[in-house]
Amino acid sequence: MTEIIEMGKISSRGQIAIPSDIRREMDLKEGEKVLFLFEEDTLLIKKVSINTFEEITRPLREAAKKAGIKESDVPEIVHRFRAKKKK
């Protein structure tokens, strides 16, 4: 893997442009998705492919199946969690 070190700048809207050398190396195209992982003072950005998304969501889908949660249940669960978190 090629090591590329670039500086970026955060816009007033909180947006960051991924430097062109890095986009080229990662083969990132407009509209593709990336995953952000933040831990302590480190932010990791990973390109998400169909296979990667499958790998990431597999444990969640398996846990939902065991718990008897259907996809249609998710919006209500999210709303309940957000309301609880605001209190």
PDB file as gemmi writes it, atoms N, CA and C in Angstrom:
CRYST1    1.000    1.000    1.000  90.00  90.00  90.00 P 1                      
ATOM      1  N   MET A   1       0.839  -1.181   0.000  1.00  0.00           N  
ATOM      2  CA  MET A   1       0.000   0.000   0.000  1.00  0.00           C  
ATOM      3  C   MET A   1       0.881   1.241   0.000  1.00  0.00           C  
ATOM      4  N   THR A   2       0.523   2.207  -0.776  1.00  0.00           N  
ATOM      5  CA  THR A   2       1.259   3.456  -0.878  1.00  0.00           C  
ATOM      6  C   THR A   2       0.961   4.342   0.327  1.00  0.00           C  
ATOM      7  N   GLU A   3       1.988   4.959   0.883  1.00  0.00           N  
ATOM      8  CA  GLU A   3       1.781   5.895   1.990  1.00  0.00           C  
ATOM      9  C   GLU A   3       1.665   7.296   1.414  1.00  0.00           C  
ATOM     10  N   ILE A   4       0.547   7.949   1.710  1.00  0.00           N  
ATOM     11  CA  ILE A   4       0.320   9.320   1.249  1.00  0.00           C  
ATOM     12  C   ILE A   4      -0.030  10.155   2.469  1.00  0.00           C  
ATOM     13  N   ILE A   5       0.665  11.247   2.648  1.00  0.00           N  
ATOM     14  CA  ILE A   5       0.379  12.156   3.755  1.00  0.00           C  
ATOM     15  C   ILE A   5      -0.053  13.479   3.154  1.00  0.00           C  
ATOM     16  N   GLU A   6      -1.264  13.894   3.487  1.00  0.00           N  
ATOM     17  CA  GLU A   6      -1.827  15.141   2.965  1.00  0.00           C  
ATOM     18  C   GLU A   6      -2.499  15.898   4.095  1.00  0.00           C  
ATOM     19  N   MET A   7      -2.590  17.198   3.979  1.00  0.00           N  
ATOM     20  CA  MET A   7      -3.322  18.028   4.928  1.00  0.00           C  
ATOM     21  C   MET A   7      -4.660  18.383   4.302  1.00  0.00           C  
ATOM     22  N   GLY A   8      -5.667  18.460   5.141  1.00  0.00           N  
ATOM     23  CA  GLY A   8      -6.985  18.875   4.692  1.00  0.00           C  
ATOM     24  C   GLY A   8      -7.452  20.051   5.524  1.00  0.00           C  
ATOM     25  N   LYS A   9      -8.584  20.578   5.156  1.00  0.00           N  
ATOM     26  CA  LYS A   9      -9.134  21.724   5.868  1.00  0.00           C  
ATOM     27  C   LYS A   9     -10.637  21.515   5.992  1.00  0.00           C  
ATOM     28  N   ILE A  10     -11.185  21.822   7.154  1.00  0.00           N  
ATOM     29  CA  ILE A  10     -12.609  21.667   7.395  1.00  0.00           C  
ATOM     30  C   ILE A  10     -13.311  22.964   7.007  1.00  0.00           C  
ATOM     31  N   SER A  11     -14.377  22.848   6.210  1.00  0.00           N  
ATOM     32  CA  SER A  11     -15.126  24.031   5.779  1.00  0.00           C  
ATOM     33  C   SER A  11     -16.030  24.508   6.907  1.00  0.00           C  
ATOM     34  N   SER A  12     -16.656  25.654   6.710  1.00  0.00           N  
ATOM     35  CA  SER A  12     -17.577  26.201   7.710  1.00  0.00           C  
ATOM     36  C   SER A  12     -18.778  25.280   7.914  1.00  0.00           C  
ATOM     37  N   ARG A  13     -19.066  24.411   6.962  1.00  0.00           N  
ATOM     38  CA  ARG A  13     -20.177  23.456   7.063  1.00  0.00           C  
ATOM     39  C   ARG A  13     -19.714  22.103   7.600  1.00  0.00           C  
ATOM     40  N   GLY A  14     -18.449  22.009   8.018  1.00  0.00           N  
ATOM     41  CA  GLY A  14     -17.935  20.763   8.582  1.00  0.00           C  
ATOM     42  C   GLY A  14     -17.527  19.745   7.533  1.00  0.00           C  
ATOM     43  N   GLN A  15     -17.395  20.172   6.308  1.00  0.00           N  
ATOM     44  CA  GLN A  15     -17.031  19.254   5.235  1.00  0.00           C  
ATOM     45  C   GLN A  15     -15.522  19.214   5.049  1.00  0.00           C  
ATOM     46  N   ILE A  16     -15.036  18.035   4.652  1.00  0.00           N  
ATOM     47  CA  ILE A  16     -13.618  17.846   4.385  1.00  0.00           C  
ATOM     48  C   ILE A  16     -13.481  17.289   2.976  1.00  0.00           C  
ATOM     49  N   ALA A  17     -12.623  17.893   2.175  1.00  0.00           N  
ATOM     50  CA  ALA A  17     -12.340  17.356   0.841  1.00  0.00           C  
ATOM     51  C   ALA A  17     -11.218  16.335   0.976  1.00  0.00           C  
ATOM     52  N   ILE A  18     -11.438  15.140   0.436  1.00  0.00           N  
ATOM     53  CA  ILE A  18     -10.386  14.124   0.437  1.00  0.00           C  
ATOM     54  C   ILE A  18      -9.416  14.486  -0.682  1.00  0.00           C  
ATOM     55  N   PRO A  19      -8.131  14.655  -0.369  1.00  0.00           N  
ATOM     56  CA  PRO A  19      -7.156  15.059  -1.386  1.00  0.00           C  
ATOM     57  C   PRO A  19      -7.180  14.121  -2.600  1.00  0.00           C  
ATOM     58  N   SER A  20      -6.970  14.709  -3.775  1.00  0.00           N  
ATOM     59  CA  SER A  20      -7.082  13.965  -5.037  1.00  0.00           C  
ATOM     60  C   SER A  20      -6.150  12.755  -5.105  1.00  0.00           C  
ATOM     61  N   ASP A  21      -4.925  12.861  -4.571  1.00  0.00           N  
ATOM     62  CA  ASP A  21      -4.004  11.715  -4.583  1.00  0.00           C  
ATOM     63  C   ASP A  21      -4.584  10.531  -3.804  1.00  0.00           C  
ATOM     64  N   ILE A  22      -5.216  10.838  -2.688  1.00  0.00           N  
ATOM     65  CA  ILE A  22      -5.813   9.782  -1.862  1.00  0.00           C  
ATOM     66  C   ILE A  22      -7.048   9.210  -2.544  1.00  0.00           C  
ATOM     67  N   ARG A  23      -7.892  10.084  -3.110  1.00  0.00           N  
ATOM     68  CA  ARG A  23      -9.076   9.592  -3.851  1.00  0.00           C  
ATOM     69  C   ARG A  23      -8.660   8.667  -4.973  1.00  0.00           C  
ATOM     70  N   ARG A  24      -7.609   9.048  -5.677  1.00  0.00           N  
ATOM     71  CA  ARG A  24      -7.111   8.226  -6.793  1.00  0.00           C  
ATOM     72  C   ARG A  24      -6.595   6.872  -6.287  1.00  0.00           C  
ATOM     73  N   GLU A  25      -5.792   6.898  -5.221  1.00  0.00           N  
ATOM     74  CA  GLU A  25      -5.219   5.669  -4.673  1.00  0.00           C  
ATOM     75  C   GLU A  25      -6.299   4.726  -4.153  1.00  0.00           C  
ATOM     76  N   MET A  26      -7.349   5.302  -3.546  1.00  0.00           N  
ATOM     77  CA  MET A  26      -8.439   4.483  -3.005  1.00  0.00           C  
ATOM     78  C   MET A  26      -9.507   4.185  -4.052  1.00  0.00           C  
ATOM     79  N   ASP A  27      -9.346   4.764  -5.243  1.00  0.00           N  
ATOM     80  CA  ASP A  27     -10.320   4.618  -6.328  1.00  0.00           C  
ATOM     81  C   ASP A  27     -11.714   5.046  -5.871  1.00  0.00           C  
ATOM     82  N   LEU A  28     -11.769   6.201  -5.193  1.00  0.00           N  
ATOM     83  CA  LEU A  28     -13.040   6.752  -4.717  1.00  0.00           C  
ATOM     84  C   LEU A  28     -13.674   7.592  -5.816  1.00  0.00           C  
ATOM     85  N   LYS A  29     -14.927   7.317  -6.087  1.00  0.00           N  
ATOM     86  CA  LYS A  29     -15.685   8.050  -7.104  1.00  0.00           C  
ATOM     87  C   LYS A  29     -16.811   8.819  -6.428  1.00  0.00           C  
ATOM     88  N   GLU A  30     -17.301   9.852  -7.114  1.00  0.00           N  
ATOM     89  CA  GLU A  30     -18.410  10.652  -6.601  1.00  0.00           C  
ATOM     90  C   GLU A  30     -19.608   9.752  -6.269  1.00  0.00           C  
ATOM     91  N   GLY A  31     -20.180   9.969  -5.094  1.00  0.00           N  
ATOM     92  CA  GLY A  31     -21.366   9.220  -4.689  1.00  0.00           C  
ATOM     93  C   GLY A  31     -21.075   7.933  -3.927  1.00  0.00           C  
ATOM     94  N   GLU A  32     -19.810   7.488  -3.931  1.00  0.00           N  
ATOM     95  CA  GLU A  32     -19.475   6.278  -3.181  1.00  0.00           C  
ATOM     96  C   GLU A  32     -19.494   6.582  -1.690  1.00  0.00           C  
ATOM     97  N   LYS A  33     -19.655   5.555  -0.897  1.00  0.00           N  
ATOM     98  CA  LYS A  33     -19.756   5.715   0.545  1.00  0.00           C  
ATOM     99  C   LYS A  33     -18.432   5.397   1.226  1.00  0.00           C  
ATOM    100  N   VAL A  34     -18.197   6.079   2.343  1.00  0.00           N  
ATOM    101  CA  VAL A  34     -17.045   5.805   3.189  1.00  0.00           C  
ATOM    102  C   VAL A  34     -17.550   5.642   4.617  1.00  0.00           C  
ATOM    103  N   LEU A  35     -16.821   4.882   5.389  1.00  0.00           N  
ATOM    104  CA  LEU A  35     -17.148   4.627   6.788  1.00  0.00           C  
ATOM    105  C   LEU A  35     -16.184   5.426   7.652  1.00  0.00           C  
ATOM    106  N   PHE A  36     -16.706   6.116   8.662  1.00  0.00           N  
ATOM    107  CA  PHE A  36     -15.870   6.873   9.593  1.00  0.00           C  
ATOM    108  C   PHE A  36     -15.816   6.125  10.912  1.00  0.00           C  
ATOM    109  N   LEU A  37     -14.626   5.910  11.423  1.00  0.00           N  
ATOM    110  CA  LEU A  37     -14.429   5.278  12.722  1.00  0.00           C  
ATOM    111  C   LEU A  37     -13.580   6.223  13.558  1.00  0.00           C  
ATOM    112  N   PHE A  38     -14.126   6.678  14.667  1.00  0.00           N  
ATOM    113  CA  PHE A  38     -13.430   7.631  15.530  1.00  0.00           C  
ATOM    114  C   PHE A  38     -13.104   6.961  16.854  1.00  0.00           C  
ATOM    115  N   GLU A  39     -11.846   7.046  17.270  1.00  0.00           N  
ATOM    116  CA  GLU A  39     -11.412   6.504  18.559  1.00  0.00           C  
ATOM    117  C   GLU A  39     -10.340   7.422  19.125  1.00  0.00           C  
ATOM    118  N   GLU A  40     -10.593   7.938  20.328  1.00  0.00           N  
ATOM    119  CA  GLU A  40      -9.720   8.897  20.994  1.00  0.00           C  
ATOM    120  C   GLU A  40      -9.438  10.077  20.067  1.00  0.00           C  
ATOM    121  N   ASP A  41      -8.212  10.240  19.581  1.00  0.00           N  
ATOM    122  CA  ASP A  41      -7.916  11.381  18.714  1.00  0.00           C  
ATOM    123  C   ASP A  41      -7.636  10.952  17.275  1.00  0.00           C  
ATOM    124  N   THR A  42      -8.127   9.779  16.890  1.00  0.00           N  
ATOM    125  CA  THR A  42      -7.858   9.241  15.561  1.00  0.00           C  
ATOM    126  C   THR A  42      -9.149   9.037  14.787  1.00  0.00           C  
ATOM    127  N   LEU A  43      -9.171   9.488  13.546  1.00  0.00           N  
ATOM    128  CA  LEU A  43     -10.305   9.281  12.656  1.00  0.00           C  
ATOM    129  C   LEU A  43      -9.830   8.423  11.497  1.00  0.00           C  
ATOM    130  N   LEU A  44     -10.488   7.297  11.307  1.00  0.00           N  
ATOM    131  CA  LEU A  44     -10.160   6.375  10.219  1.00  0.00           C  
ATOM    132  C   LEU A  44     -11.288   6.444   9.200  1.00  0.00           C  
ATOM    133  N   ILE A  45     -10.935   6.565   7.938  1.00  0.00           N  
ATOM    134  CA  ILE A  45     -11.926   6.580   6.868  1.00  0.00           C  
ATOM    135  C   ILE A  45     -11.672   5.359   6.002  1.00  0.00           C  
ATOM    136  N   LYS A  46     -12.712   4.544   5.806  1.00  0.00           N  
ATOM    137  CA  LYS A  46     -12.577   3.313   5.031  1.00  0.00           C  
ATOM    138  C   LYS A  46     -13.576   3.325   3.897  1.00  0.00           C  
ATOM    139  N   LYS A  47     -13.123   2.955   2.727  1.00  0.00           N  
ATOM    140  CA  LYS A  47     -14.012   2.844   1.572  1.00  0.00           C  
ATOM    141  C   LYS A  47     -14.983   1.696   1.832  1.00  0.00           C  
ATOM    142  N   VAL A  48     -16.252   1.932   1.552  1.00  0.00           N  
ATOM    143  CA  VAL A  48     -17.268   0.909   1.759  1.00  0.00           C  
ATOM    144  C   VAL A  48     -17.700   0.366   0.401  1.00  0.00           C  
ATOM    145  N   SER A  49     -17.486  -0.922   0.231  1.00  0.00           N  
ATOM    146  CA  SER A  49     -17.963  -1.594  -0.978  1.00  0.00           C  
ATOM    147  C   SER A  49     -19.175  -2.420  -0.594  1.00  0.00           C  
ATOM    148  N   ILE A  50     -19.835  -2.993  -1.543  1.00  0.00           N  
ATOM    149  CA  ILE A  50     -20.979  -3.856  -1.262  1.00  0.00           C  
ATOM    150  C   ILE A  50     -20.541  -4.970  -0.312  1.00  0.00           C  
ATOM    151  N   ASN A  51     -19.396  -5.587  -0.566  1.00  0.00           N  
ATOM    152  CA  ASN A  51     -18.902  -6.667   0.294  1.00  0.00           C  
ATOM    153  C   ASN A  51     -18.584  -6.158   1.691  1.00  0.00           C  
ATOM    154  N   THR A  52     -17.966  -4.994   1.785  1.00  0.00           N  
ATOM    155  CA  THR A  52     -17.630  -4.428   3.093  1.00  0.00           C  
ATOM    156  C   THR A  52     -18.897  -4.155   3.878  1.00  0.00           C  
ATOM    157  N   PHE A  53     -19.906  -3.585   3.239  1.00  0.00           N  
ATOM    158  CA  PHE A  53     -21.164  -3.288   3.908  1.00  0.00           C  
ATOM    159  C   PHE A  53     -21.798  -4.576   4.427  1.00  0.00           C  
ATOM    160  N   GLU A  54     -21.736  -5.627   3.632  1.00  0.00           N  
ATOM    161  CA  GLU A  54     -22.244  -6.937   4.033  1.00  0.00           C  
ATOM    162  C   GLU A  54     -21.509  -7.430   5.281  1.00  0.00           C  
ATOM    163  N   GLU A  55     -20.201  -7.306   5.293  1.00  0.00           N  
ATOM    164  CA  GLU A  55     -19.404  -7.745   6.442  1.00  0.00           C  
ATOM    165  C   GLU A  55     -19.729  -6.933   7.696  1.00  0.00           C  
ATOM    166  N   ILE A  56     -19.887  -5.628   7.530  1.00  0.00           N  
ATOM    167  CA  ILE A  56     -20.155  -4.740   8.656  1.00  0.00           C  
ATOM    168  C   ILE A  56     -21.522  -5.020   9.264  1.00  0.00           C  
ATOM    169  N   THR A  57     -22.511  -5.243   8.425  1.00  0.00           N  
ATOM    170  CA  THR A  57     -23.879  -5.390   8.922  1.00  0.00           C  
ATOM    171  C   THR A  57     -24.260  -6.822   9.295  1.00  0.00           C  
ATOM    172  N   ARG A  58     -23.462  -7.806   8.912  1.00  0.00           N  
ATOM    173  CA  ARG A  58     -23.809  -9.206   9.209  1.00  0.00           C  
ATOM    174  C   ARG A  58     -24.077  -9.444  10.695  1.00  0.00           C  
ATOM    175  N   PRO A  59     -23.173  -9.024  11.608  1.00  0.00           N  
ATOM    176  CA  PRO A  59     -23.449  -9.258  13.040  1.00  0.00           C  
ATOM    177  C   PRO A  59     -24.724  -8.549  13.515  1.00  0.00           C  
ATOM    178  N   LEU A  60     -24.986  -7.378  12.963  1.00  0.00           N  
ATOM    179  CA  LEU A  60     -26.195  -6.644  13.351  1.00  0.00           C  
ATOM    180  C   LEU A  60     -27.452  -7.376  12.884  1.00  0.00           C  
ATOM    181  N   ARG A  61     -27.427  -7.876  11.649  1.00  0.00           N  
ATOM    182  CA  ARG A  61     -28.574  -8.613  11.126  1.00  0.00           C  
ATOM    183  C   ARG A  61     -28.801  -9.908  11.902  1.00  0.00           C  
ATOM    184  N   GLU A  62     -27.717 -10.589  12.263  1.00  0.00           N  
ATOM    185  CA  GLU A  62     -27.840 -11.831  13.035  1.00  0.00           C  
ATOM    186  C   GLU A  62     -28.409 -11.555  14.424  1.00  0.00           C  
ATOM    187  N   ALA A  63     -27.943 -10.486  15.071  1.00  0.00           N  
ATOM    188  CA  ALA A  63     -28.453 -10.124  16.397  1.00  0.00           C  
ATOM    189  C   ALA A  63     -29.923  -9.717  16.318  1.00  0.00           C  
ATOM    190  N   ALA A  64     -30.288  -8.986  15.285  1.00  0.00           N  
ATOM    191  CA  ALA A  64     -31.688  -8.582  15.112  1.00  0.00           C  
ATOM    192  C   ALA A  64     -32.579  -9.798  14.907  1.00  0.00           C  
ATOM    193  N   LYS A  65     -32.093 -10.751  14.132  1.00  0.00           N  
ATOM    194  CA  LYS A  65     -32.868 -11.965  13.880  1.00  0.00           C  
ATOM    195  C   LYS A  65     -33.092 -12.735  15.177  1.00  0.00           C  
ATOM    196  N   LYS A  66     -32.037 -12.876  15.989  1.00  0.00           N  
ATOM    197  CA  LYS A  66     -32.155 -13.575  17.274  1.00  0.00           C  
ATOM    198  C   LYS A  66     -33.126 -12.851  18.210  1.00  0.00           C  
ATOM    199  N   ALA A  67     -33.113 -11.521  18.149  1.00  0.00           N  
ATOM    200  CA  ALA A  67     -33.973 -10.722  19.029  1.00  0.00           C  
ATOM    201  C   ALA A  67     -35.396 -10.597  18.486  1.00  0.00           C  
ATOM    202  N   GLY A  68     -35.621 -11.082  17.279  1.00  0.00           N  
ATOM    203  CA  GLY A  68     -36.955 -10.999  16.680  1.00  0.00           C  
ATOM    204  C   GLY A  68     -37.307  -9.616  16.173  1.00  0.00           C  
ATOM    205  N   ILE A  69     -36.278  -8.820  15.855  1.00  0.00           N  
ATOM    206  CA  ILE A  69     -36.505  -7.462  15.353  1.00  0.00           C  
ATOM    207  C   ILE A  69     -36.531  -7.490  13.833  1.00  0.00           C  
ATOM    208  N   LYS A  70     -37.596  -6.897  13.273  1.00  0.00           N  
ATOM    209  CA  LYS A  70     -37.709  -6.797  11.813  1.00  0.00           C  
ATOM    210  C   LYS A  70     -37.235  -5.414  11.373  1.00  0.00           C  
ATOM    211  N   GLU A  71     -36.880  -5.298  10.118  1.00  0.00           N  
ATOM    212  CA  GLU A  71     -36.423  -4.003   9.594  1.00  0.00           C  
ATOM    213  C   GLU A  71     -37.480  -2.922   9.794  1.00  0.00           C  
ATOM    214  N   SER A  72     -38.737  -3.287   9.677  1.00  0.00           N  
ATOM    215  CA  SER A  72     -39.820  -2.308   9.844  1.00  0.00           C  
ATOM    216  C   SER A  72     -39.915  -1.798  11.291  1.00  0.00           C  
ATOM    217  N   ASP A  73     -39.320  -2.511  12.251  1.00  0.00           N  
ATOM    218  CA  ASP A  73     -39.320  -2.085  13.659  1.00  0.00           C  
ATOM    219  C   ASP A  73     -38.281  -1.005  13.945  1.00  0.00           C  
ATOM    220  N   VAL A  74     -37.283  -0.887  13.100  1.00  0.00           N  
ATOM    221  CA  VAL A  74     -36.118  -0.045  13.380  1.00  0.00           C  
ATOM    222  C   VAL A  74     -36.461   1.435  13.572  1.00  0.00           C  
ATOM    223  N   PRO A  75     -37.257   2.084  12.696  1.00  0.00           N  
ATOM    224  CA  PRO A  75     -37.522   3.513  12.915  1.00  0.00           C  
ATOM    225  C   PRO A  75     -38.121   3.812  14.296  1.00  0.00           C  
ATOM    226  N   GLU A  76     -39.049   2.977  14.749  1.00  0.00           N  
ATOM    227  CA  GLU A  76     -39.671   3.197  16.053  1.00  0.00           C  
ATOM    228  C   GLU A  76     -38.660   3.006  17.181  1.00  0.00           C  
ATOM    229  N   ILE A  77     -37.789   2.027  17.064  1.00  0.00           N  
ATOM    230  CA  ILE A  77     -36.752   1.777  18.068  1.00  0.00           C  
ATOM    231  C   ILE A  77     -35.800   2.972  18.140  1.00  0.00           C  
ATOM    232  N   VAL A  78     -35.410   3.502  16.985  1.00  0.00           N  
ATOM    233  CA  VAL A  78     -34.515   4.669  16.930  1.00  0.00           C  
ATOM    234  C   VAL A  78     -35.178   5.874  17.596  1.00  0.00           C  
ATOM    235  N   HIS A  79     -36.458   6.117  17.280  1.00  0.00           N  
ATOM    236  CA  HIS A  79     -37.176   7.247  17.882  1.00  0.00           C  
ATOM    237  C   HIS A  79     -37.253   7.108  19.404  1.00  0.00           C  
ATOM    238  N   ARG A  80     -37.534   5.895  19.886  1.00  0.00           N  
ATOM    239  CA  ARG A  80     -37.584   5.656  21.334  1.00  0.00           C  
ATOM    240  C   ARG A  80     -36.232   5.915  21.984  1.00  0.00           C  
ATOM    241  N   PHE A  81     -35.160   5.428  21.347  1.00  0.00           N  
ATOM    242  CA  PHE A  81     -33.816   5.609  21.885  1.00  0.00           C  
ATOM    243  C   PHE A  81     -33.445   7.084  21.940  1.00  0.00           C  
ATOM    244  N   ARG A  82     -33.746   7.815  20.862  1.00  0.00           N  
ATOM    245  CA  ARG A  82     -33.415   9.248  20.823  1.00  0.00           C  
ATOM    246  C   ARG A  82     -34.190  10.016  21.886  1.00  0.00           C  
ATOM    247  N   ALA A  83     -35.467   9.685  22.063  1.00  0.00           N  
ATOM    248  CA  ALA A  83     -36.272  10.355  23.072  1.00  0.00           C  
ATOM    249  C   ALA A  83     -35.727  10.077  24.472  1.00  0.00           C  
ATOM    250  N   LYS A  84     -35.310   8.841  24.707  1.00  0.00           N  
ATOM    251  CA  LYS A  84     -34.755   8.459  26.005  1.00  0.00           C  
ATOM    252  C   LYS A  84     -33.437   9.187  26.262  1.00  0.00           C  
ATOM    253  N   LYS A  85     -32.626   9.333  25.206  1.00  0.00           N  
ATOM    254  CA  LYS A  85     -31.308   9.967  25.318  1.00  0.00           C  
ATOM    255  C   LYS A  85     -31.448  11.467  25.635  1.00  0.00           C  
ATOM    256  N   LYS A  86     -32.501  12.123  25.139  1.00  0.00           N  
ATOM    257  CA  LYS A  86     -32.706  13.553  25.370  1.00  0.00           C  
ATOM    258  C   LYS A  86     -33.044  13.869  26.817  1.00  0.00           C  
ATOM    259  N   LYS A  87     -33.589  12.895  27.540  1.00  0.00           N  
ATOM    260  CA  LYS A  87     -34.019  13.140  28.937  1.00  0.00           C  
ATOM    261  C   LYS A  87     -32.854  13.335  29.848  1.00  0.00           C  
TER     262      LYS A  87                                                      
END                                                                             
